Amino acid sequence: MKVLIAYNLEDEHVEKIMKAFPGVELIRVSDPGNMGDAIVDADVMLGGRFNAELFAKAKKLKWVQSASAGAERFLFPEFVE
């Protein structure tokens, strides 16, 4: 499983995730604007930005975890469908 972290998550939290789930591949993208290539084969995305363009690139995506309140911005038609 590949998890894309497109959020400013502190190193200690990433280390805890890696320790708890050693078989999971974690990919960190410091600039959410540059996550187009990384999202292609990600199973999970943790972040604050997600749109129809990124969704179209995400061929394996099964879960999107918002890093903040206000998740309605993720509810664009392609994603809802």
Secondary structure, 3 states (H helix, E strand, C coil): CEEEEECCCCHHHHHHHHHHCCCCEEEECCCHHHCCCCCCCCCEEEECCCCHHHHHHCCCCCEEEECCCCHHHHCCHHHHC
